[in-house]
Amino acid sequence: SSPLSNGTSIWYVGETQLITWTATSGPKTDASNPKVILEYKTSGGVWTGISGAGSLDSVQGVNNYIWPAIPDENDDPVEVRVSYNEYPGTVNLVSSTFSIRPQITIDPTTINASTRLNAFSSGNVIKWTYTGSAAKIGLVDIKYDLAGAGTYVGVVALGVPVENGSPTGVTWDIIPDVDGDVNIRVIAQTNANIVDDSPNFKIVGGLTLK
């Protein structure tokens, strides 16, 4: 059966993931279990061994292996293959396709659901972190959305190297007026699926006593 069984189509860089396959062959004539190798392949790539899975026992029935860390890739489609070491090329199981992506995460110490920013204020810092290497993500755009529209047409900054997200971040000189349903989005230019949206926060009016 398929060597993927967790039902998810996106695996994130650095996470652990369970790979499951079912074998119908019993022990070998010497009573030992057949050995299998687990590999993955990116689009246009070659089969590459999964760390720690070069020679695994494959017993009759269901088998599991936990991939200890999803590799630094930004690609789809990706496949996983299970094959016998002793019988190369004869019996292979290839998974359905899925994606491997890095993750971007907006720093909740700079934007969170309790954030209140003053309308027309300046120097508001937005930071983010990411998994994997900066080279796999490249440049990101930072945008904002008002009134829960979901369009993200407002621009904070464009073409920012992803590695600038921490510790520097970007500063936002707020143009919008008061709004109670604002979101920030950090999105990769190379792959719009590498994205994080902040929780809803508020832009509020400010008072200055002179």
BAFI-3210 file (N, C-alpha, C; in Angstrom, 3 decimals, decimal comma, padded with zeros to 6 digits):
// residues 210
n [1|2|3|4|5|6|7|8|9|10|11|12|13|14|15|16|17|18|19|20|21|22|23|24|25|26|27|28|29|30|31|32|33|34|35|36|37|38|39|40|41|42|43|44|45|46|47|48|49|50|51|52|53|54|55|56|57|58|59|60|61|62|63|64|65|66|67|68|69|70|71|72|73|74|75|76|77|78|79|80|81|82|83|84|85|86|87|88|89|90|91|92|93|94|95|96|97|98|99|100|101|102|103|104|105|106|107|108|109|110|111|112|113|114|115|116|117|118|119|120|121|122|123|124|125|126|127|128|129|130|131|132|133|134|135|136|137|138|139|140|141|142|143|144|145|146|147|148|149|150|151|152|153|154|155|156|157|158|159|160|161|162|163|164|165|166|167|168|169|170|171|172|173|174|175|176|177|178|179|180|181|182|183|184|185|186|187|188|189|190|191|192|193|194|195|196|197|198|199|200|201|202|203|204|205|206|207|208|209|210]
n.u [000,844|000,253|003,092|002,594|000,594|-000,590|-002,336|-001,848|-000,930|001,081|004,288|006,412|009,552|011,995|010,210|009,004|007,809|005,481|005,968|004,294|003,950|002,716|003,536|003,485|005,051|006,600|009,056|012,483|014,204|016,132|014,917|015,119|014,005|013,027|014,864|014,325|014,647|014,079|013,271|013,251|012,002|012,312|010,644|011,832|014,151|016,409|016,165|016,646|018,203|016,395|017,121|018,551|017,088|018,097|018,279|015,944|014,048|011,365|008,430|005,889|002,777|001,801|004,120|006,167|007,922|009,550|010,290|012,970|013,590|012,271|013,728|015,626|013,885|012,006|009,530|007,342|005,800|006,509|007,745|007,666|009,487|009,433|011,510|012,827|015,947|017,287|016,195|016,518|014,736|012,654|010,357|008,660|007,228|005,529|004,671|001,679|001,747|003,147|003,833|006,854|007,706|009,253|008,576|007,129|006,852|005,138|006,418|005,077|005,553|005,666|003,392|000,178|-002,948|-003,648|-002,523|-002,361|-002,111|-001,243|-003,054|-001,558|000,937|004,535|007,445|006,715|007,492|007,779|008,378|009,652|010,119|011,717|011,813|014,308|016,627|017,590|018,082|016,335|013,938|014,126|013,145|010,699|007,381|005,745|002,589|-000,595|-003,959|-007,222|-010,236|-010,986|-011,034|-009,495|-007,875|-005,333|-004,013|-002,662|000,605|003,427|006,199|008,236|009,955|011,877|014,727|014,353|015,802|016,047|014,033|014,458|017,004|016,104|013,760|011,061|010,063|006,969|005,327|002,444|-000,240|-003,034|-006,252|-008,199|-009,056|-010,640|-010,078|-007,550|-004,877|-001,610|000,473|003,089|004,771|006,274|008,019|008,722|007,093|003,856|002,584|004,111|003,635|002,480|-000,105|-000,994|-002,728|-005,963|-005,774|-005,795|-005,972|-005,786|-007,130|-005,125|-004,236|-002,842|-001,531|-001,092]
n.v [-001,190|002,416|004,329|006,565|007,696|009,569|011,402|014,044|016,700|018,522|018,844|020,174|021,851|020,622|019,470|016,433|013,427|010,780|007,825|005,258|001,899|-001,109|-004,490|-007,584|-009,754|-012,422|-013,513|-014,102|-016,979|-017,556|-016,804|-014,162|-010,722|-009,107|-006,350|-002,860|000,202|003,651|006,396|009,730|011,961|014,980|017,299|016,786|015,825|013,328|010,042|010,120|009,085|008,742|010,083|007,866|005,709|003,659|000,910|-000,827|-003,021|-004,851|-005,965|-008,555|-007,163|-004,031|-001,361|001,156|004,279|007,009|009,959|011,835|014,578|016,748|017,497|020,368|021,725|023,252|022,580|020,965|018,581|016,130|012,877|009,772|006,762|003,261|000,490|-002,838|-003,797|-006,140|-006,893|-005,084|-002,821|-004,559|-004,671|-001,908|000,665|003,589|006,739|008,807|012,162|014,999|018,078|019,736|022,280|025,294|027,196|030,322|032,465|034,920|037,054|036,837|038,644|041,066|041,455|040,637|039,273|041,076|043,424|046,930|049,519|052,877|054,995|056,479|056,481|055,983|053,878|051,326|048,070|045,051|041,682|038,420|034,831|031,933|028,616|026,257|027,100|030,434|030,747|029,016|030,283|033,070|036,295|038,243|039,632|042,104|042,728|044,397|044,033|045,370|045,781|043,121|042,208|040,429|040,816|041,956|044,245|046,439|047,818|047,160|046,588|045,589|042,895|042,036|040,547|037,326|036,641|038,984|039,180|038,605|039,575|042,097|042,878|044,784|048,218|049,855|052,534|053,768|054,231|053,768|054,708|054,553|051,214|048,177|045,585|044,309|042,831|041,431|040,227|038,033|036,992|034,753|035,618|033,725|031,541|031,447|029,920|029,815|031,365|033,574|034,728|037,286|037,300|038,932|042,383|045,732|049,051|052,056|055,245|058,002|060,203|063,336|065,427|068,819]
n.w [000,000|-000,136|000,882|002,423|005,028|006,649|005,713|005,026|002,814|002,777|003,940|006,363|006,484|008,673|010,465|012,082|010,552|010,048|008,282|006,692|005,660|004,112|004,193|002,436|002,420|004,162|006,638|005,536|004,135|006,027|008,307|009,008|008,801|005,744|004,361|003,879|002,008|002,418|000,425|-000,987|-003,538|-005,250|-007,495|-010,692|-009,625|-008,198|-006,737|-003,309|-000,339|002,715|005,862|008,170|007,268|005,674|005,817|006,856|008,918|007,504|008,306|008,117|007,353|008,820|008,753|010,257|010,091|011,513|010,094|010,905|010,517|008,262|005,143|003,912|001,688|-000,970|-002,618|-004,981|-007,113|-004,548|-003,808|-001,957|-001,684|-001,119|-001,056|-001,551|-000,183|-000,850|-003,242|-005,561|-007,616|-008,145|-006,458|-005,684|-003,738|-004,306|-003,157|-003,134|-004,436|-002,689|-000,913|000,062|002,184|003,379|006,398|007,231|009,985|011,604|014,044|017,182|019,200|018,042|016,427|017,348|018,578|020,519|019,812|019,469|017,395|016,718|014,559|011,698|012,825|013,200|012,629|013,535|014,287|012,470|012,698|011,742|011,658|010,133|008,686|007,545|004,871|003,945|001,257|-000,019|000,141|-000,412|-001,455|000,313|000,545|002,441|003,503|004,115|005,372|005,449|007,340|007,292|004,650|003,163|000,964|000,940|-000,195|000,672|001,190|003,077|002,833|000,074|-001,581|000,359|001,802|003,162|005,412|006,793|008,562|011,244|013,437|012,729|011,150|009,628|009,369|009,860|008,681|009,472|007,322|007,112|008,470|011,516|012,316|013,052|012,309|011,265|009,411|009,026|006,422|005,542|002,780|000,474|-002,493|-004,387|-004,039|-003,466|-001,622|000,603|003,325|005,899|007,959|010,176|013,388|013,748|014,436|015,879|014,570|016,081|017,183|018,214|020,932|021,599|024,012|024,161]
ca.u [000,000|001,006|003,931|002,156|-000,708|-001,083|-003,394|-001,498|-000,266|002,170|005,217|007,195|010,975|012,384|009,249|009,021|006,622|005,345|005,824|003,729|003,745|002,261|004,267|002,788|006,038|007,022|010,508|013,273|014,461|016,956|014,043|015,283|013,068|013,582|015,254|013,885|015,210|013,118|013,876|012,324|012,412|011,652|010,331|013,041|015,315|016,713|015,829|017,635|017,901|015,873|018,080|018,286|016,176|018,786|018,160|014,947|013,263|010,000|007,744|004,567|001,774|002,042|005,428|006,230|009,203|009,409|011,305|013,309|013,576|012,024|014,906|015,518|013,395|010,848|009,234|006,247|005,446|007,526|007,281|008,450|009,526|009,905|011,945|013,629|017,387|017,769|015,601|016,405|014,013|011,588|009,147|008,747|006,006|005,721|003,552|001,056|002,605|002,901|004,724|007,730|007,841|009,643|007,512|007,349|006,002|005,209|006,801|003,929|005,903|005,508|001,987|-000,655|-004,361|-003,802|-001,809|-003,071|-001,185|-001,872|-003,178|-000,600|002,179|005,694|008,423|006,163|008,359|007,206|009,433|009,209|011,135|011,480|012,530|015,095|017,629|017,077|018,201|015,175|012,773|014,434|012,564|009,314|006,613|004,965|001,399|-001,618|-005,356|-008,112|-011,663|-011,215|-011,361|-008,754|-007,240|-003,930|-003,521|-001,787|002,016|004,369|007,504|008,313|011,282|012,758|015,331|013,648|016,640|015,931|012,897|014,920|016,339|015,827|012,387|010,814|009,249|005,723|004,785|001,051|-001,058|-004,476|-006,948|-008,686|-009,671|-010,650|-009,926|-006,353|-003,971|-000,345|000,865|004,448|004,596|007,449|007,807|008,965|006,057|002,805|002,130|004,935|002,956|001,877|-000,973|-001,099|-004,094|-006,586|-005,418|-006,493|-005,349|-006,637|-006,827|-004,231|-004,428|-001,607|-001,815|-000,110]
ca.v [000,000|003,661|004,546|007,722|007,357|010,536|012,180|015,449|016,907|019,476|018,535|021,383|021,678|020,499|018,688|014,981|012,890|009,328|007,114|003,935|001,032|-002,459|-005,538|-008,867|-010,841|-012,849|-013,606|-014,789|-018,393|-017,630|-016,322|-012,723|-009,883|-008,369|-004,966|-001,892|001,544|004,722|007,500|010,744|012,623|016,238|017,416|016,878|015,353|011,900|009,424|010,438|008,345|009,423|009,895|006,772|004,706|002,958|-000,546|-001,026|-004,257|-004,736|-007,168|-008,826|-006,242|-002,590|-000,889|002,596|004,934|008,446|010,783|012,700|016,008|016,954|018,215|021,760|021,774|024,095|021,937|020,026|017,458|015,288|011,503|008,864|005,399|002,156|-000,622|-003,856|-003,755|-007,392|-007,112|-003,739|-002,671|-005,543|-004,276|-000,536|001,398|005,027|007,446|009,923|013,338|015,968|019,238|020,094|023,735|025,986|027,969|031,671|032,719|036,288|037,087|037,312|039,749|042,324|041,543|039,577|039,649|042,183|044,592|048,172|050,475|054,175|055,436|057,472|056,427|055,526|053,064|050,087|046,988|043,736|040,680|037,054|033,788|030,977|027,353|025,986|028,093|031,638|030,588|028,283|031,160|034,276|037,575|038,216|040,869|042,300|043,473|044,463|043,925|046,157|045,459|041,702|042,006|039,286|041,145|042,284|045,163|047,428|047,434|047,595|046,532|044,579|042,423|042,023|039,234|036,670|036,611|040,252|039,130|038,567|040,376|043,461|043,103|045,992|049,201|050,218|053,864|053,435|055,158|053,607|055,303|053,603|049,996|047,153|044,238|044,467|041,677|041,523|039,012|037,899|035,994|034,591|035,937|032,555|030,528|032,108|029,010|030,050|032,595|033,584|035,865|037,577|037,397|040,252|043,368|047,000|050,371|052,904|056,662|058,446|061,552|063,993|066,616|069,881]
ca.w [000,000|-000,204|002,059|003,198|005,574|007,614|005,091|004,806|001,530|002,963|005,023|006,571|006,750|010,069|011,240|011,969|009,880|010,071|007,011|006,949|004,503|004,428|003,479|002,365|002,427|005,485|006,829|004,520|004,453|007,234|009,379|009,236|008,050|004,611|004,618|002,878|002,037|002,154|-000,316|-001,484|-004,783|-005,561|-008,923|-011,512|-008,889|-008,184|-005,458|-002,272|000,878|003,896|006,946|009,104|006,707|004,594|005,943|007,900|008,908|006,981|008,761|007,542|007,879|008,828|009,207|010,451|010,318|011,730|009,422|012,044|010,173|006,836|004,649|003,474|000,316|-001,272|-003,890|-005,197|-006,256|-003,924|-003,602|-001,119|-002,238|-000,281|-001,912|-000,868|-000,433|-001,442|-004,561|-006,148|-008,880|-008,356|-005,735|-005,181|-003,425|-004,457|-002,542|-003,840|-004,349|-001,636|-000,968|001,178|002,193|004,608|007,030|007,747|011,143|012,102|015,455|017,952|020,089|017,303|016,009|017,903|018,672|021,474|019,305|019,179|016,807|016,487|013,168|011,213|013,602|012,431|013,338|014,076|013,802|012,181|012,555|011,456|011,603|009,045|008,774|006,353|004,493|003,286|-000,198|-000,532|000,190|-001,182|-001,056|000,778|000,572|003,664|003,111|005,162|004,955|006,296|007,431|007,033|003,235|002,644|-000,320|001,201|-001,222|001,295|001,146|004,101|002,181|-000,987|-001,960|001,528|002,039|004,272|006,605|007,505|009,475|012,627|014,473|012,297|010,720|008,850|010,082|009,176|008,933|009,202|006,542|007,319|009,603|012,521|011,784|014,088|011,754|010,436|009,388|008,305|005,708|005,009|001,722|-000,387|-003,905|-005,230|-003,830|-002,687|-000,569|001,788|003,755|007,230|008,252|011,603|013,910|013,650|015,459|015,700|014,435|016,919|017,216|019,280|021,440|022,065|024,803|023,928]
c.u [000,877|001,843|003,606|000,769|-001,251|-002,078|-003,081|-000,724|000,867|002,996|006,193|008,626|011,223|011,432|009,568|007,731|006,663|005,151|005,360|003,605|003,327|003,007|003,474|003,757|006,438|008,536|011,180|013,560|015,327|016,224|014,232|014,273|013,744|013,895|014,753|014,651|014,097|013,855|012,806|012,895|011,615|011,382|011,631|014,293|015,538|016,325|016,978|017,234|017,390|016,779|017,627|017,460|016,817|018,642|017,247|014,314|011,859|009,266|006,437|003,548|002,245|003,413|005,414|007,671|008,936|010,590|011,716|013,314|013,376|013,118|014,575|015,177|012,253|010,354|007,925|006,163|006,673|006,912|008,209|008,369|010,058|010,296|012,830|015,104|017,859|017,267|015,419|015,660|012,864|010,282|009,372|007,356|006,316|004,469|002,833|001,918|002,176|003,902|005,624|007,961|008,491|008,450|007,996|006,367|006,202|005,454|005,648|004,262|005,780|004,077|001,249|-002,073|-004,601|-003,147|-002,759|-002,038|-001,925|-001,908|-002,166|000,674|003,304|006,577|007,881|006,893|007,562|008,365|008,821|010,408|010,791|012,263|013,289|016,085|016,982|017,091|016,998|013,912|012,997|013,796|011,112|008,703|005,838|003,809|000,413|-003,002|-006,217|-009,530|-011,967|-011,508|-010,663|-008,023|-005,757|-003,332|-002,615|-000,356|002,768|005,768|007,492|009,765|012,291|013,402|014,727|014,470|016,603|014,809|013,270|016,442|015,854|014,351|012,274|009,984|008,080|005,308|003,334|000,325|-002,536|-004,991|-007,429|-009,409|-009,565|-010,407|-008,785|-005,520|-002,713|-000,068|002,330|004,410|005,825|007,098|007,926|007,845|005,004|002,229|002,987|004,505|002,509|001,074|-001,050|-002,537|-004,663|-006,085|-006,054|-005,533|-006,300|-006,235|-005,945|-004,538|-003,091|-001,977|-000,711|-000,366]
c.v [001,238|003,868|005,827|007,447|008,406|011,518|013,632|015,596|017,911|019,039|019,692|021,068|021,632|019,700|017,192|014,529|011,363|008,790|005,692|003,158|-000,356|-003,467|-006,845|-010,038|-011,156|-012,865|-014,339|-016,229|-018,550|-017,075|-014,853|-011,946|-009,246|-006,925|-004,065|-000,588|002,532|005,883|008,528|011,373|013,896|016,301|017,613|016,372|013,866|011,348|009,600|009,731|009,237|009,078|008,796|005,642|003,948|001,451|-000,853|-002,408|-003,967|-006,027|-007,368|-007,885|-004,796|-002,264|000,631|003,068|006,418|009,159|011,860|014,193|016,138|017,855|019,613|021,812|022,787|023,634|021,146|019,779|016,712|013,902|010,784|007,470|004,437|001,014|-001,574|-003,695|-004,981|-007,607|-005,767|-003,759|-003,628|-005,141|-002,884|-000,017|002,879|005,738|008,336|011,160|014,258|017,101|019,270|021,594|024,203|026,742|029,357|031,875|034,145|036,264|037,651|038,394|041,089|042,538|040,356|040,105|040,811|043,473|045,760|049,173|051,774|054,519|056,541|057,541|055,874|054,641|051,806|048,894|045,701|042,777|039,317|036,112|032,843|029,708|027,119|027,099|029,266|031,484|029,875|029,148|032,422|035,521|037,407|039,612|040,925|043,227|043,526|044,440|044,678|045,608|044,006|041,368|040,792|039,550|041,478|043,160|046,244|046,931|048,035|047,668|045,407|044,174|042,445|040,641|038,581|036,677|037,923|040,247|039,132|038,680|041,745|043,706|044,303|046,947|049,628|051,613|053,842|054,563|055,013|054,346|054,185|052,428|048,909|045,747|044,257|043,189|042,039|040,183|039,110|036,733|035,949|034,941|034,708|031,526|031,116|031,201|029,106|031,400|032,449|034,867|036,050|037,409|038,797|041,148|044,697|048,155|051,357|054,368|057,008|059,881|062,094|065,278|067,628|071,046]
c.w [000,000|001,048|002,814|003,732|006,527|007,004|004,850|003,514|001,616|004,171|005,129|006,995|008,256|010,928|011,160|011,298|009,915|008,659|007,335|005,637|004,986|003,564|003,527|002,335|003,854|005,612|005,666|004,977|005,696|008,454|009,719|008,396|006,848|005,011|003,493|003,059|001,707|001,501|-000,662|-002,750|-004,966|-007,061|-009,705|-010,827|-009,034|-006,821|-004,479|-000,983|001,996|005,076|007,898|008,555|005,544|004,637|007,120|007,784|008,373|007,292|008,000|008,187|007,837|009,423|009,295|010,576|010,501|011,084|010,418|011,743|008,662|006,274|004,123|001,985|000,225|-002,620|-003,824|-006,701|-005,735|-003,717|-002,626|-001,729|-001,174|-001,200|-001,114|-001,215|-001,199|-002,867|-005,268|-007,483|-009,079|-007,687|-005,151|-004,859|-003,525|-003,966|-003,539|-003,601|-003,202|-001,796|000,258|001,090|003,485|005,170|007,409|008,895|011,616|013,602|016,290|018,964|019,381|016,817|016,609|018,072|019,636|020,989|019,039|018,680|016,519|015,008|012,882|012,064|012,743|013,302|013,979|013,455|013,612|011,939|012,235|011,522|010,456|009,306|007,469|006,079|003,774|001,769|-000,800|-000,559|-000,630|-000,593|-000,623|000,654|001,884|003,314|004,270|004,538|005,955|006,242|007,092|005,594|002,637|001,339|-000,192|000,104|-000,636|001,378|002,335|003,509|001,163|-001,211|-000,825|001,658|003,281|005,551|007,389|008,541|010,933|012,625|014,000|012,016|009,805|009,698|009,211|009,632|008,500|008,472|006,896|008,550|010,529|011,866|012,839|013,600|010,739|010,521|008,617|007,641|005,287|004,032|000,825|-001,828|-004,792|-005,140|-002,894|-001,599|000,693|002,342|005,206|007,392|009,752|012,078|013,649|014,780|015,088|015,439|015,113|016,787|018,393|019,686|021,923|022,786|024,590|024,877]
res [s|s|p|l|s|n|g|t|s|i|w|y|v|g|e|t|q|l|i|t|w|t|a|t|s|g|p|k|t|d|a|s|n|p|k|v|i|l|e|y|k|t|s|g|g|v|w|t|g|i|s|g|a|g|s|l|d|s|v|q|g|v|n|n|y|i|w|p|a|i|p|d|e|n|d|d|p|v|e|v|r|v|s|y|n|e|y|p|g|t|v|n|l|v|s|s|t|f|s|i|r|p|q|i|t|i|d|p|t|t|i|n|a|s|t|r|l|n|a|f|s|s|g|n|v|i|k|w|t|y|t|g|s|a|a|k|i|g|l|v|d|i|k|y|d|l|a|g|a|g|t|y|v|g|v|v|a|l|g|v|p|v|e|n|g|s|p|t|g|v|t|w|d|i|i|p|d|v|d|g|d|v|n|i|r|v|i|a|q|t|n|a|n|i|v|d|d|s|p|n|f|k|i|v|g|g|l|t|l|k]
***
